[in-house]
């Protein structure tokens, strides 16, 4: 894929994102970090301390309520916040184009949360967990697609 100067590459998973801007041209990528967040999200057993609740069932029986997966809820909140930011970036600069690189779960959540205007600005999507890779690997990944 050939990125234009000024195109943005958003690389994320459920706990980290890095946004790069192409400072090069269509023949030579030069990705520079313009925004990032590395979110600490402990496992559910470290976040929730209470046992599952109980609800009255038919007759005199009661049934338990399933555990809340606090870790998964925080992952979805983090991706939702990134989607809100991307919507803002797309609105602020209507000509901005994005390349989206995310693991399958985050990609699905992100695509559900992005508005139509932002979705129309996504030029390429690459599914895979690349959020913790160095910029040279991201550049090679994009050049390969």
C-alpha positions as CSV (number, residue, x, y, z in Angstrom):
1,X,0.0,0.0,0.0
2,X,1.2,3.5,-0.7
3,X,0.5,6.0,2.0
4,X,0.4,9.7,1.2
5,X,2.3,12.3,3.3
6,X,0.0,13.1,6.3
7,X,-1.9,9.8,6.3
8,X,-2.3,8.3,9.8
9,X,-1.7,4.7,10.9
10,X,-3.6,3.6,14.0
11,X,-2.1,0.4,15.6
12,X,-4.0,-0.9,18.6
13,X,-5.1,-3.8,20.8
14,X,-7.4,-3.8,23.8
15,X,-4.8,-2.2,26.0
16,X,-2.5,-0.1,23.9
17,X,-2.7,2.2,20.8
18,X,0.0,4.1,18.8
19,X,-0.9,6.6,16.1
20,X,1.7,7.3,13.5
21,X,1.7,10.0,10.8
22,X,3.5,9.3,7.5
23,X,6.1,12.1,7.2
24,X,7.5,10.4,4.0
25,X,5.9,10.1,0.6
26,X,4.1,7.4,-1.4
27,X,7.4,5.7,-2.2
28,X,9.1,5.8,1.2
29,X,7.3,5.5,4.5
30,X,8.5,7.6,7.5
31,X,6.1,6.9,10.3
32,X,6.3,9.2,13.3
33,X,4.4,8.8,16.6
34,X,1.8,11.5,17.2
35,X,-0.3,9.9,19.9
36,X,-0.2,6.8,22.1
37,X,-1.7,5.3,25.2
38,X,-0.6,2.2,27.1
39,X,-3.4,1.3,29.5
40,X,-2.9,-1.0,32.5
41,X,-5.9,-3.4,32.9
42,X,-5.4,-6.0,35.6
43,X,-7.2,-9.3,35.3
44,X,-10.8,-9.5,36.6
45,X,-9.9,-11.4,39.8
46,X,-7.8,-8.4,40.8
47,X,-10.5,-5.9,40.0
48,X,-13.6,-7.5,41.4
49,X,-13.7,-8.6,45.0
50,X,-17.3,-9.6,45.6
51,X,-18.8,-13.0,44.8
52,X,-21.6,-13.2,42.2
53,X,-25.0,-12.1,43.3
54,X,-28.2,-14.2,43.6
55,X,-31.6,-13.5,42.2
56,X,-34.9,-15.0,43.3
57,X,-36.0,-17.8,41.0
58,X,-39.3,-19.6,40.6
59,X,-40.7,-20.8,43.9
60,X,-38.4,-20.7,46.8
61,X,-35.2,-21.3,44.9
62,X,-32.6,-18.7,44.0
63,X,-30.1,-18.7,41.2
64,X,-26.7,-17.1,40.9
65,X,-25.9,-14.3,38.6
66,X,-22.8,-14.7,36.4
67,X,-19.6,-13.0,37.2
68,X,-18.9,-9.6,35.6
69,X,-15.8,-9.7,33.5
70,X,-14.3,-6.4,34.6
71,X,-11.2,-6.9,32.4
72,X,-13.2,-7.4,29.2
73,X,-15.4,-4.4,30.1
74,X,-12.4,-2.2,30.5
75,X,-11.0,-3.4,27.2
76,X,-14.2,-2.4,25.4
77,X,-14.2,1.0,27.2
78,X,-10.6,1.6,26.1
79,X,-11.4,0.7,22.4
80,X,-14.6,2.9,22.6
81,X,-12.5,5.8,23.8
82,X,-10.1,5.3,20.9
83,X,-13.0,5.3,18.5
84,X,-14.3,8.5,19.9
85,X,-10.8,10.1,19.5
86,X,-10.6,8.8,15.9
87,X,-14.1,10.3,15.2
88,X,-12.8,13.6,16.5
89,X,-9.6,13.4,14.4
90,X,-11.6,12.6,11.2
91,X,-14.0,15.5,11.9
92,X,-11.2,18.0,12.6
93,X,-9.5,17.1,9.3
94,X,-12.1,15.8,6.8
95,X,-9.4,14.8,4.2
96,X,-7.4,12.7,6.7
97,X,-7.0,9.0,5.8
98,X,-6.4,6.2,8.1
99,X,-4.8,2.7,8.0
100,X,-6.1,0.6,10.9
101,X,-4.0,-2.2,12.3
102,X,-5.6,-4.2,15.2
103,X,-6.1,-7.7,16.6
104,X,-9.4,-9.3,15.5
105,X,-11.4,-8.6,18.6
106,X,-10.3,-5.0,18.8
107,X,-10.9,-4.5,15.1
108,X,-14.5,-5.7,15.5
109,X,-15.2,-3.5,18.5
110,X,-13.6,-0.5,16.9
111,X,-15.5,-0.9,13.6
112,X,-18.8,-1.1,15.6
113,X,-18.0,2.1,17.5
114,X,-16.7,4.3,14.7
115,X,-19.1,6.7,13.0
116,X,-19.7,6.4,9.2
117,X,-17.6,9.5,8.4
118,X,-14.5,7.9,10.1
119,X,-15.2,4.5,8.6
120,X,-15.2,6.1,5.1
121,X,-11.7,7.5,5.8
122,X,-10.1,4.0,6.5
123,X,-8.1,3.2,3.4
124,X,-6.7,-0.1,4.6
125,X,-7.2,-2.5,7.5
126,X,-4.7,-5.1,8.7
127,X,-5.9,-7.7,11.2
128,X,-3.2,-8.9,13.6
129,X,-1.7,-8.1,17.0
130,X,1.0,-5.6,16.2
131,X,0.6,-3.0,18.9
132,X,3.8,-3.9,20.7
133,X,6.0,-4.0,17.6
134,X,8.6,-1.4,16.7
135,X,7.9,1.2,14.0
136,X,10.2,-0.6,11.5
137,X,8.0,-3.7,11.7
138,X,4.8,-1.6,11.2
139,X,6.4,0.1,8.1
140,X,7.3,-3.3,6.7
141,X,3.8,-4.6,7.4
142,X,2.2,-1.8,5.6
143,X,4.6,-2.0,2.6
144,X,3.7,-5.7,2.3
145,X,0.0,-5.0,2.0
